[in-house]
Amino acid sequence: MFYQITATVTKKTADGTTSIQVPTFFLNGNVQGIVGIDHAEQIAKEVINPTKDDSVTVNAYVCTVYDNTTPAVASFGGVTPVARPEALAMLKNSPEQ
């Protein structure tokens, strides 16, 4: 399984704070031994801030990517990931489409 990572990094300095968005990247769960969304988030934060600088805050958002036919599952701020194929079916059958 692949994990798509999107993150924002905030650095506190004496002059204030600065935030930047990190380019989206992927982690390969099979190569890195990732066991779930929370683990992927932990690894992403270590990749982005390897020295664990206390003045840096990393807000990472993780989306699992199975393959090009399976709906993505997301975790934003600790929400439990749930696949929702029924929601996609509802969208496909929507009269607005």
Biotite code that builds the C-alpha atoms (Angstrom):
import biotite.structure as struc

atoms = struc.array([
    struc.Atom([0.000, 0.000, 0.000], chain_id="A", res_id=1, res_name="MET", atom_name="CA", element="C"),
    struc.Atom([1.136, 3.518, -0.730], chain_id="A", res_id=2, res_name="PHE", atom_name="CA", element="C"),
    struc.Atom([0.533, 6.494, 1.529], chain_id="A", res_id=3, res_name="TYR", atom_name="CA", element="C"),
    struc.Atom([0.186, 9.961, 0.017], chain_id="A", res_id=4, res_name="GLN", atom_name="CA", element="C"),
    struc.Atom([1.550, 12.627, 2.358], chain_id="A", res_id=5, res_name="ILE", atom_name="CA", element="C"),
    struc.Atom([0.635, 16.297, 2.307], chain_id="A", res_id=6, res_name="THR", atom_name="CA", element="C"),
    struc.Atom([2.100, 18.458, 5.034], chain_id="A", res_id=7, res_name="ALA", atom_name="CA", element="C"),
    struc.Atom([2.524, 21.959, 6.340], chain_id="A", res_id=8, res_name="THR", atom_name="CA", element="C"),
    struc.Atom([5.598, 22.936, 8.347], chain_id="A", res_id=9, res_name="VAL", atom_name="CA", element="C"),
    struc.Atom([5.523, 25.816, 10.803], chain_id="A", res_id=10, res_name="THR", atom_name="CA", element="C"),
    struc.Atom([8.757, 27.177, 12.292], chain_id="A", res_id=11, res_name="LYS", atom_name="CA", element="C"),
    struc.Atom([8.815, 29.471, 15.297], chain_id="A", res_id=12, res_name="LYS", atom_name="CA", element="C"),
    struc.Atom([11.588, 32.034, 15.512], chain_id="A", res_id=13, res_name="THR", atom_name="CA", element="C"),
    struc.Atom([12.272, 35.141, 17.598], chain_id="A", res_id=14, res_name="ALA", atom_name="CA", element="C"),
    struc.Atom([10.762, 37.175, 14.736], chain_id="A", res_id=15, res_name="ASP", atom_name="CA", element="C"),
    struc.Atom([7.498, 35.174, 14.595], chain_id="A", res_id=16, res_name="GLY", atom_name="CA", element="C"),
    struc.Atom([6.319, 32.110, 12.739], chain_id="A", res_id=17, res_name="THR", atom_name="CA", element="C"),
    struc.Atom([6.679, 30.985, 9.148], chain_id="A", res_id=18, res_name="THR", atom_name="CA", element="C"),
    struc.Atom([4.633, 28.262, 7.488], chain_id="A", res_id=19, res_name="SER", atom_name="CA", element="C"),
    struc.Atom([5.289, 26.429, 4.241], chain_id="A", res_id=20, res_name="ILE", atom_name="CA", element="C"),
    struc.Atom([3.600, 23.565, 2.483], chain_id="A", res_id=21, res_name="GLN", atom_name="CA", element="C"),
    struc.Atom([5.766, 20.565, 1.730], chain_id="A", res_id=22, res_name="VAL", atom_name="CA", element="C"),
    struc.Atom([5.377, 19.103, -1.771], chain_id="A", res_id=23, res_name="PRO", atom_name="CA", element="C"),
    struc.Atom([3.155, 16.006, -1.741], chain_id="A", res_id=24, res_name="THR", atom_name="CA", element="C"),
    struc.Atom([5.111, 12.757, -1.564], chain_id="A", res_id=25, res_name="PHE", atom_name="CA", element="C"),
    struc.Atom([4.444, 9.038, -1.208], chain_id="A", res_id=26, res_name="PHE", atom_name="CA", element="C"),
    struc.Atom([5.624, 6.404, 1.257], chain_id="A", res_id=27, res_name="LEU", atom_name="CA", element="C"),
    struc.Atom([5.684, 2.747, 0.209], chain_id="A", res_id=28, res_name="ASN", atom_name="CA", element="C"),
    struc.Atom([4.249, 0.733, 3.078], chain_id="A", res_id=29, res_name="GLY", atom_name="CA", element="C"),
    struc.Atom([5.829, -2.515, 1.903], chain_id="A", res_id=30, res_name="ASN", atom_name="CA", element="C"),
    struc.Atom([9.321, -1.038, 1.706], chain_id="A", res_id=31, res_name="VAL", atom_name="CA", element="C"),
    struc.Atom([9.094, 0.922, 4.941], chain_id="A", res_id=32, res_name="GLN", atom_name="CA", element="C"),
    struc.Atom([7.074, -1.586, 6.968], chain_id="A", res_id=33, res_name="GLY", atom_name="CA", element="C"),
    struc.Atom([4.201, 0.811, 7.584], chain_id="A", res_id=34, res_name="ILE", atom_name="CA", element="C"),
    struc.Atom([1.382, -0.812, 9.547], chain_id="A", res_id=35, res_name="VAL", atom_name="CA", element="C"),
    struc.Atom([-1.291, 1.881, 9.290], chain_id="A", res_id=36, res_name="GLY", atom_name="CA", element="C"),
    struc.Atom([-2.267, 5.525, 8.849], chain_id="A", res_id=37, res_name="ILE", atom_name="CA", element="C"),
    struc.Atom([-0.879, 6.647, 12.219], chain_id="A", res_id=38, res_name="ASP", atom_name="CA", element="C"),
    struc.Atom([2.420, 4.894, 11.557], chain_id="A", res_id=39, res_name="HIS", atom_name="CA", element="C"),
    struc.Atom([2.644, 6.517, 8.103], chain_id="A", res_id=40, res_name="ALA", atom_name="CA", element="C"),
    struc.Atom([2.023, 9.928, 9.688], chain_id="A", res_id=41, res_name="GLU", atom_name="CA", element="C"),
    struc.Atom([4.784, 9.299, 12.250], chain_id="A", res_id=42, res_name="GLN", atom_name="CA", element="C"),
    struc.Atom([7.264, 8.306, 9.517], chain_id="A", res_id=43, res_name="ILE", atom_name="CA", element="C"),
    struc.Atom([6.293, 11.330, 7.393], chain_id="A", res_id=44, res_name="ALA", atom_name="CA", element="C"),
    struc.Atom([6.942, 13.658, 10.331], chain_id="A", res_id=45, res_name="LYS", atom_name="CA", element="C"),
    struc.Atom([10.356, 12.038, 10.859], chain_id="A", res_id=46, res_name="GLU", atom_name="CA", element="C"),
    struc.Atom([11.180, 12.454, 7.154], chain_id="A", res_id=47, res_name="VAL", atom_name="CA", element="C"),
    struc.Atom([10.186, 16.129, 7.226], chain_id="A", res_id=48, res_name="ILE", atom_name="CA", element="C"),
    struc.Atom([11.817, 16.944, 10.585], chain_id="A", res_id=49, res_name="ASN", atom_name="CA", element="C"),
    struc.Atom([14.560, 14.311, 11.061], chain_id="A", res_id=50, res_name="PRO", atom_name="CA", element="C"),
    struc.Atom([16.364, 16.261, 13.814], chain_id="A", res_id=51, res_name="THR", atom_name="CA", element="C"),
    struc.Atom([13.106, 16.671, 15.791], chain_id="A", res_id=52, res_name="LYS", atom_name="CA", element="C"),
    struc.Atom([13.696, 20.413, 16.066], chain_id="A", res_id=53, res_name="ASP", atom_name="CA", element="C"),
    struc.Atom([11.333, 21.684, 18.803], chain_id="A", res_id=54, res_name="ASP", atom_name="CA", element="C"),
    struc.Atom([10.802, 24.970, 16.954], chain_id="A", res_id=55, res_name="SER", atom_name="CA", element="C"),
    struc.Atom([9.259, 23.063, 14.027], chain_id="A", res_id=56, res_name="VAL", atom_name="CA", element="C"),
    struc.Atom([5.672, 21.817, 13.960], chain_id="A", res_id=57, res_name="THR", atom_name="CA", element="C"),
    struc.Atom([4.667, 19.379, 11.225], chain_id="A", res_id=58, res_name="VAL", atom_name="CA", element="C"),
    struc.Atom([0.993, 18.952, 10.358], chain_id="A", res_id=59, res_name="ASN", atom_name="CA", element="C"),
    struc.Atom([0.845, 15.881, 8.126], chain_id="A", res_id=60, res_name="ALA", atom_name="CA", element="C"),
    struc.Atom([-2.216, 14.587, 6.304], chain_id="A", res_id=61, res_name="TYR", atom_name="CA", element="C"),
    struc.Atom([-2.219, 10.994, 5.088], chain_id="A", res_id=62, res_name="VAL", atom_name="CA", element="C"),
    struc.Atom([-4.278, 9.397, 2.331], chain_id="A", res_id=63, res_name="CYS", atom_name="CA", element="C"),
    struc.Atom([-3.889, 5.709, 1.545], chain_id="A", res_id=64, res_name="THR", atom_name="CA", element="C"),
    struc.Atom([-3.654, 4.766, -2.103], chain_id="A", res_id=65, res_name="VAL", atom_name="CA", element="C"),
    struc.Atom([-4.356, 1.134, -2.942], chain_id="A", res_id=66, res_name="TYR", atom_name="CA", element="C"),
    struc.Atom([-4.328, 1.146, -6.737], chain_id="A", res_id=67, res_name="ASP", atom_name="CA", element="C"),
    struc.Atom([-6.094, 3.027, -9.510], chain_id="A", res_id=68, res_name="ASN", atom_name="CA", element="C"),
    struc.Atom([-9.394, 1.151, -9.043], chain_id="A", res_id=69, res_name="THR", atom_name="CA", element="C"),
    struc.Atom([-9.897, 1.334, -5.274], chain_id="A", res_id=70, res_name="THR", atom_name="CA", element="C"),
    struc.Atom([-11.308, 4.440, -3.581], chain_id="A", res_id=71, res_name="PRO", atom_name="CA", element="C"),
    struc.Atom([-8.813, 6.310, -1.454], chain_id="A", res_id=72, res_name="ALA", atom_name="CA", element="C"),
    struc.Atom([-9.141, 6.329, 2.300], chain_id="A", res_id=73, res_name="VAL", atom_name="CA", element="C"),
    struc.Atom([-8.135, 9.415, 4.240], chain_id="A", res_id=74, res_name="ALA", atom_name="CA", element="C"),
    struc.Atom([-7.185, 10.430, 7.740], chain_id="A", res_id=75, res_name="SER", atom_name="CA", element="C"),
    struc.Atom([-7.345, 14.094, 8.603], chain_id="A", res_id=76, res_name="PHE", atom_name="CA", element="C"),
    struc.Atom([-6.518, 15.025, 12.147], chain_id="A", res_id=77, res_name="GLY", atom_name="CA", element="C"),
    struc.Atom([-6.888, 11.519, 13.539], chain_id="A", res_id=78, res_name="GLY", atom_name="CA", element="C"),
    struc.Atom([-10.196, 10.548, 11.918], chain_id="A", res_id=79, res_name="VAL", atom_name="CA", element="C"),
    struc.Atom([-10.444, 6.776, 11.561], chain_id="A", res_id=80, res_name="THR", atom_name="CA", element="C"),
    struc.Atom([-10.087, 5.803, 7.886], chain_id="A", res_id=81, res_name="PRO", atom_name="CA", element="C"),
    struc.Atom([-13.142, 4.190, 6.332], chain_id="A", res_id=82, res_name="VAL", atom_name="CA", element="C"),
    struc.Atom([-13.488, 3.148, 2.691], chain_id="A", res_id=83, res_name="ALA", atom_name="CA", element="C"),
    struc.Atom([-16.699, 4.514, 1.245], chain_id="A", res_id=84, res_name="ARG", atom_name="CA", element="C"),
    struc.Atom([-17.553, 2.796, -2.041], chain_id="A", res_id=85, res_name="PRO", atom_name="CA", element="C"),
    struc.Atom([-21.249, 3.366, -1.300], chain_id="A", res_id=86, res_name="GLU", atom_name="CA", element="C"),
    struc.Atom([-20.646, 7.123, -1.341], chain_id="A", res_id=87, res_name="ALA", atom_name="CA", element="C"),
    struc.Atom([-19.019, 6.865, -4.759], chain_id="A", res_id=88, res_name="LEU", atom_name="CA", element="C"),
    struc.Atom([-21.986, 4.824, -6.000], chain_id="A", res_id=89, res_name="ALA", atom_name="CA", element="C"),
    struc.Atom([-24.347, 7.512, -4.721], chain_id="A", res_id=90, res_name="MET", atom_name="CA", element="C"),
    struc.Atom([-22.390, 10.184, -6.596], chain_id="A", res_id=91, res_name="LEU", atom_name="CA", element="C"),
    struc.Atom([-22.463, 8.156, -9.823], chain_id="A", res_id=92, res_name="LYS", atom_name="CA", element="C"),
    struc.Atom([-26.227, 7.726, -9.521], chain_id="A", res_id=93, res_name="ASN", atom_name="CA", element="C"),
    struc.Atom([-26.891, 11.344, -8.581], chain_id="A", res_id=94, res_name="SER", atom_name="CA", element="C"),
    struc.Atom([-29.378, 13.134, -10.888], chain_id="A", res_id=95, res_name="PRO", atom_name="CA", element="C"),
    struc.Atom([-27.021, 16.145, -10.905], chain_id="A", res_id=96, res_name="GLU", atom_name="CA", element="C"),
    struc.Atom([-24.341, 14.160, -12.755], chain_id="A", res_id=97, res_name="GLN", atom_name="CA", element="C"),
])
